[in-house]
Amino acid sequence: MIGNLTKNIFAFGVICLLASCSKTTEKTVIQYMPHMANTPILKAQRGYDGLGNGASVMMPPENAIARNHKPYRIESPEEADRVLKNPLAYTESNLERGRKIYNIYCMVCHGDRGHGDGPVVNPFPIPKSLQSEDMLRWGDGHLFHVITKGQGVMPAYAQQVQPEDRWAVILYVRALQRADHPTQDDVRELKKKITN
């Protein structure tokens, strides 16, 4: 009985092998979703009849929010000052991160000390000094709002600087302000260090 089963399996295998060695190769090719694989190339500024409005791209639906995007809905600096507080701790690593971002995006206009004397100021409008009385009175939320939405001659930097990096820049701006406007405690600490 086992011998017959083995013979039958061997015979079936030989038949399959011979069938696969056939010289005729007529085989129907089945393509999955051919309309996806063979679509015409769309040119950005040309029309396309595949979409109802004739455009080559579709606009997202109204009020659609991109994945991992948190919309910024605050409209005024005063509201931002009331609502927003800096979530970052005043640490050396956060200050270093703020310094790095400041030197990339802010220093060209505001200067290395924040006086509004950066290298590109000469042909362009003079930016507000970060050391001015107004800027010293502004809260962190106000600064965050101005970086995000822009104000006066300053454009919005929401696309260039991520929210967490904006907060780090604000920490660094506060350090620059404190360096130019030290408190009495700062002066006493400096005198102690000099005398020791």
N, C-alpha and C positions, 0 to 999 in steps of 0.2 A: 504494500500500500504506500509506504513512504517512497519506495523506488519510483512508482508511477507519478506521484506528486512532484518529485524532483525532475523527472523527465518532462512533465508538462510545463513546469516553470522554466526549464531550460529551453524548451521549444518556443514558448511564448517570448522569451528574451531574444532568441534568434530571429523570430519574425519581426519583432520591433526594431531590431538592429538593421535588418535588411530593408524594412520600410523607410527607415531614416536615411539610408544610403541611396535612395532613388534619385535618378538624374533629373526628374521633373521637379522644378522648384516653383511651380505656380502656387503662390500663397497669397491670400488676401491680407493686405496690411490694414489694420484697424487703427485709426488715429483718434485718441481721446480728445474731445473738445477741439476740433479743427479750427473753429472760429476764434479761439483764444490763441492758437499757435500761428495763425496766418492773418493777423490783423494788419491793415495798412499802417505805415509809419505816419504819425501825426506831426505836422509842422505847427510850431507854436502860434504863428500869426495867420494861419490859413483856416478856413472853415472846415467843418467835418459834418457830414450828413448823418452820422450815427447818433448824435445827440440832438434833442429836440430844438435847441436854440441855435444850432449851427456852430457852436464853439468847439474847440479841440480839447478843452479841459472843463471839468465841472467845478463849480464853486461849492464850498461846503454849505450846508443848510444854515439858515439864519440862527444866531445864538449858539452855534456849535462851539464846543471847547475842545482844543487839542488835548490828546492824552498827556498826562503828567504836567499839565499847565494849570496854574492857579491864577485866575483872572484878578487883576488889581482894579477894584471898583471905587476907590477913594477919589473924590473929585477935587478937594481943596487941601492946601497945605495945613490949614488950621485943623481940619478934621483929622488929617494924618498925624498931626502933633498930639491930638487928644487920644487917638486910637492905637497908634503904633509905638511900641517900645523895642529897643534893641535887644534881640534874644541872645546875642553873643557876649560871652564873658570877656572882661578886660584882661586878656592873657597875652603873653609874648608871641605865641603862634598866631593868634588872631590879628595882632598888630602887624606882624610881619606879612601876613596875607593881605591886609589892608594896604600896607605900604607898596607891595608888589602891584596890586590892582591900581592904586593911585598913580604910581609911576607909569603905568601903561596907558591909562585912559584920561587921567585928570591933570597930571603935571604939565602937559603940553600947553594948557591954557592957564591953569591956576598957579603954576610955578612950583618949585620944589618945597617952598615954605608956605604956600597957600596965599601969596600976596597978589595974585592975578597978574604975574609978570612972566608967564611961560614963554617959550621960544616962538610960538606961533601967534602971539598976541599982536605983534606989530602990524601985519596987514589986516587983521580981523578985529572986531569990536573987543574992547577990554572987558574981561569977565569980572564979576564981583569978587572982591578979596574975601577969602575964607576967614580972615582975621578982623573983618569989619565988625562994628558994634551990632549990626543987625544979625550977622551970622553967629556971633557969640550968644545972642539971645535965642536963636532958633533951637528948637528941640530936635532930637534924633529923628522923630517921625517926619518933621518938616523937611529935613535934609534928605531923607529917604524918598519923600514925595518928589522933590525937585530932581533928584537923580533919575527917578523912574519916569516922570512925566515931562521934565524940562521946565524952564522958566526964563523969561527974558531972552537973552542971547544964548543961553545954554540949551542945547537940544536934549531930548529924552535919551537916556542910556539904558533903557529896559532891555533892548535887544543885545547890547554888548556886555552888560554886567549882570550876572545872576543875582537874585535877591540876597542870598547869604553873603556874596561878595560885596554888595552895596553896604550891608551892615558892617562888614570888616573895614571898608573904606571910611565909614563914618567914625569908627573907633580911631582910625589913624588920623582923620581930620581933627578929632578932639585932642589927640596927642600933640599935633602941630599947634593947635590953638593954645594949649596949656604951656607949650614951650615958649611961645611968644608973649603970653599973659600969665606968668606964674602967680600962684597965690602966696600969701605970707607963709603958709606952712611949707611950700616948696622952697622958698628962700631960706627958711630956717634949716631945713634938711640939707640944702646945698652948703650952708655955712658950717654945719656939723661935719660934713664929709671933707670940707677943705681944711678945717682945723685938726682933724684926726690924722 
